[in-house]
């Protein structure tokens, strides 16, 4: 996974709480515990496919995926993870495969996306759903030379590194199947040094985000490379 763009919002926890199904609960942040973070992160996969294909995987597509998520905790097991509000990808076959293979990925298909390459100190993001049900976004970012000392994140975190420590790790995704009385845990392994993250600045326009976060304003950062490994899928009682 390369050029992973995180667009984040710190919002009133009461606004997002109704979107979380029974079982998980929000990880609340801020001094009073009345805030929560919503993130949509977008990235290029890097030719996913069966390991047995070896170097021939380079011939496979490298789709762009966007995951819209909140951080949650499972009350029964105290497991921390993320809950996906929605996800989208720009290849229909990958969307179908994700829906069939993974409980936690409510995958939709994007009509058009940007290349999402960081070049000349800039990176552009486009998520165009066309007439479909995928989320939309358009953003034009400039890379900053260092982490900011102030910003919208300060309402919940005292330092930029503290915000990254909350937002970047994603070693577990939780989803709920109430008809089966269970919570599914997808255990993954990410190797993302926080000091590799680069702060971004620039405008973001998204009707999908506005419907979720209201008037909250975004802040963003870039992770140039993420090593992703799926470990296992486990199930716990709801």
N, C-alpha and C positions, 0 to 999 in steps of 0.2 A: 504494500500500500504506500503510495507516494503523494506528496503535496496534499496533506490532510488539512482542510480548512475547517476550523471550529468557529461557528457563529453562536454567541452566547447571550442570554438574557437573564438578569436577576429580577425576579418578580415576586409579588405577594403570594405566599404559599397557598392561601385560600383560593386563589384564582385557578391554580393548576390541580389542586387536590381532587376535585370531582372527576378528573380524567383518569385517575388511578383506580384500578379495579380492587375489590376486596382481596386481602392477603398482604400485598406490599403496602408500604406507606412511604410518604416522601421523606427523603433526607433533608431536613430543614437546616438552613444556614443563617448567618447573621447573629449579632449579639443577643437578640431576643428570640431567635429561632422562628421568626415569622416570614422568612424568605426561602425561596427555592431557585434552582438554576435550571433553565431549559436550554438545550443546545441542539443545533443541527450541524452535523459534520459531514463533509462531502470529500470524496477521494476517488482516485483511480485504483482499481484492484491490482493490476499488474499480471494479467493473463492467468486467471485462476483455472484450475483443472486438476485431474487426477495426477498424483505424483508419478505414477508409472509411465506417464508420457515424457518425463524428463525434460530435456531442452526443447522438445517439440511443442511444449506448452506455449512457447513464444508465438506460435502461429494462431493461438486462440485470441478472442477479443479481450480487450482490457476495459471493461465497463466502468462507468462512473456511477457510484452509489452515494446516496444521501440518507443518513440515519437521524431521525428526530427523536430526542430522548430526554428523560428526566432521571435523576438519581433517586433510588428507592432502597428500602430495607424491608426484608421479609420478617414480619412480626414473630412468627413461630420459631424460626431458626436463627434470627438475627443476621442473616446473610445480607451483605451489601451488594448492590449491582445497579444496572440501568434498566429502565422500562422504555420500550420503543413506542412512541405515540404513532409513528408511521415511518415507513422506509420506502425508498424509490431507487430505481436503477434504469439505465437507458438501453437495456437489451431484454426483450420479452422472454427469451428462453431462460435467462438467468432469473428473472422474476418468477417464472413458473417453477423453476427448480427450487428456489428459496421457499416458496409457499408450500411446496410438497415436502421439503426436507427439514424445515426448521419451524418450531412452534412460535418463536419469538419475533418472526419477521413478517409483518403485514405489508408485503411488497407490492408496490405500484410501478407502472411503467412511465418513464419520461419520454417525451417526444424528441427533445433536443437538449443538448448540454454543451458546456464549454470544454475546451481541452484541459483546463485546470492545470496549467504549467506555470510555475514561478519563473518569470524571465524579466531581466532588467529592473529588478526591484518591485515588480508588480505581479499581481495574480487576479484573474477575473473568474467569476463564478456565474454560471447560468444554469438554472433548472427550469425547463419549459415543459409543463405537463400537456400542452396542446389542449384537446378537449377531454382528457382523461382525468383521473382522480389523484394523480401524484401531486405533492406539494410544489409550489413555485418559489423561485428566488432569483434575484439578480444582484450582483455585488461587484464592485471594482475596488480592489485593495492595493495599498502601498505597504511594503515591508518597512518596519521601523528598525533603526539601528540598535535599540536596546529596549528592555522592558520599561513600560511607563511606571512612574511613581504614584500616579493618581489616575482615576477613571471611574467608569460606571460600576466596576467591580468592587469599589471601596465601600459600598453600602453593606457588603457581606464579608469582605476579607480585608485584613490589615496590610497584606503585601501581595504583589503580583504572583510570586512563587506559591503562596498559600492557595490562591485561586487555581493555579495550574495543578497543584497537588490534589485538589478536589475534583477537577474537571477531567483531567487527562486519563488517569487510570480507568480502565474499563475491562476488568478481568471476569466479569460475570453479567449476563443478561437474564432478567427474570420475566417470565410471562405467566399468565393465569389461564387455566382451563376449568372454570367453575363447574361445568357439566361433568367433569371427572373428579372434582374436589381436590385439585392439585395445583402446585406451582412448579413450573419447569425452570431449571437452572442450566444455562449454557455456559460452561466453564471454558474460558479462553485465556491465552497467554499473550501479553503484549510487552514489548521491550521498548519503552519510550522514555529516554532520559529527559527530564524536565528542562534542562539547559539547552536542549535542541530546539525548543519552541521559540518562534519569532512572533512578536506582536504585530498586528495589522491595523491599519486605519483606512477608512473609506466608507462610502454609502452602501446601505443594504436596503433593498426593496423586496418585500415578500408579503403577499396577501395571506398566505398560509400561516406565517409567523405572527402576523398581526391578529389573526383570529384566535391564536393561542395565548399570546402575551399581552395583548391590548396595546397600551401606549408605551410600554417599556422600550428602551433604546438598546441596540446591540453593541457588543464589543467582540473582537475577533483575534484569533492567532493562528499560526501555521505550524504544523509538524511536518518536516520535509520527508521523513521516512518512518514507517511503522512496520515492525516485524510481527506478523499475526500468526498465531497457531491455535486451532480449535482443539481443546483437550477432551471434553466429554459433555454429554447431556444427561442431567440428573433430575429426579423428581421428588418433591416433598409434599406432604399433606398441606392442604390449603389452611 
